[in-house]
Amino acid sequence: MMRSYGEVVLSGTILLGEDLEPFEGHLTFRNGVVAEIGTEEVASDLQGIIAPALVNAHVHLGDSFLKDPPYLPLRDLVGPGGLKHRALASTPRREVVEGMRGSLLYMARSGTSAFADFREGGADGVEMLLEAMEGTGIVGRIMGRPDPGSVHLHKDCWGIGISSTKDHPWSWVEEVVEAARSEGKKVALHAGESDRDDIEEALSLSPDLLVHLTRAEPRDLRMVAEAGIPVVVCPRSNLVTGVGLPDVAKMLEMGITVGLGTDNVMLNSPNLFSEMEFLSKALVHNDRQVFMMCTLNGAQILGVEEVAGAIRVGKKGRIIVIDRRSENMAGSKDPLASLVRRAAPSDVLAVI
Ligand SMILES: [Zn+2]
């Protein structure tokens, strides 16, 4: 077969299209675009499970320098004046940026092509993340905060990221959300994390996405579903902070678009394979739904289909190739199930 410059041929099990239907064959990547998908015998550069790249739909990279603090209640860890905020205020800027950069490189190497970060520290906090992202090739949706005394977000923010409405005066919340909207920015909030008191307030702001909903009751989820608001869940984080686990099966049953996030790096590695394994075993015994949450759903929620959407001819990068013959994966009888329940960053052969 003639091979041209800028061409990569992959073969194996391709998780194809919106349904992630396993397809045995090959895929030719030419100049950054999927040019061909077929079943004929070809000489390939890499063999494995070929899947869309991962999307980490909720992370706080800023606390990467403060890994694995003692187990403390949520408020004492990340609430106003809590451990995280005290440490952020007293840690040199360079150390914070280097911590974020390390996390980003780890995410990129483990197949994550895009993320959404809740970034504290106003405009400079955003600048720090932009510095950390430089050259990593990973797409970031930054949910920032205005500087004290201001309502304006840094121009590179995708939106505003607000911790529970209960952490702030309501008048401030209304003001900054209105300002964000008038500047064409998105609105995201933590809601229903440790109790359900803030869910109605959050919904009254018509947010673009909600994070957690751990304590949401079916009546809350019904309102979220009716409003068509996507939800990002972070079940490992909910375990560390002891707030319980979200009813993800109910969310999916109600037709809510659910994405997956790893939340604060200080509490959990930003490793979506761990998150998928935990979610699938603890809450959702449906491999396709779990994989969809951290690929296509995440891409849709963050509007990053360009780097993480469904694999089809004409699609631009990114795609991950998972080693099906690694010591960890050999013996797999169901590629999608093993990818969701067992695979690890060390099984990623390439991110293309
Ligand atoms: Zn969070």
Residues whose N, C-alpha, C, O or C-beta is under 5 A from the ligand:
A	BS01	ZN	D263
